[in-house]
Amino acid sequence: MAKDDKKAVIVKKGSAGGFYFLTFIGAAVHFVGNVDGFWNIILALLKAAVWPAFLIHKVFEILNI
C-alpha cells in the first residue's frame, strides 16, 4: 500500500471578538448613562449592540455608495 504524504495546514486567524466586546461595553455605558426607565435601558442595550451597522451606513452615505 502506498502511504499518503499529504499534510493538513491549519491557519489560526485572530478574531475581533474581544475588541467588539469592549466597544459594546463602552457604547452600553454611554447609551445607558443617558436614559431612565427599564424599557429605555433595554433599548439602549440594543442600540449598543447594533451601533457599528449605523456607523457603516453613515460612512456609505457620506461616500455616496
Residue, then its C-alpha position, 0 to 999 in steps of 0.5 A: m500500500a502506498k502511504d499518503d504524504k499529504k499534510a493538513v495546514i491549519v491557519k489560526k486567524g485572530s478574531a475581533g471578538g474581544f475588541y467588539f466586546l469592549t466597544f459594546i461595553g463602552a457604547a452600553v455605558h454611554f447609551v445607558g448613562n443617558v436614559d431612565g426607565f427599564w424599557n429605555i435601558i433595554l433599548a439602549l442595550l440594543k442600540a449598543a449592540v447594533w451601533p457599528a451597522f449605523l456607523i457603516h451606513k453613515v460612512f456609505e452615505i457620506l461616500n455616496i455608495 
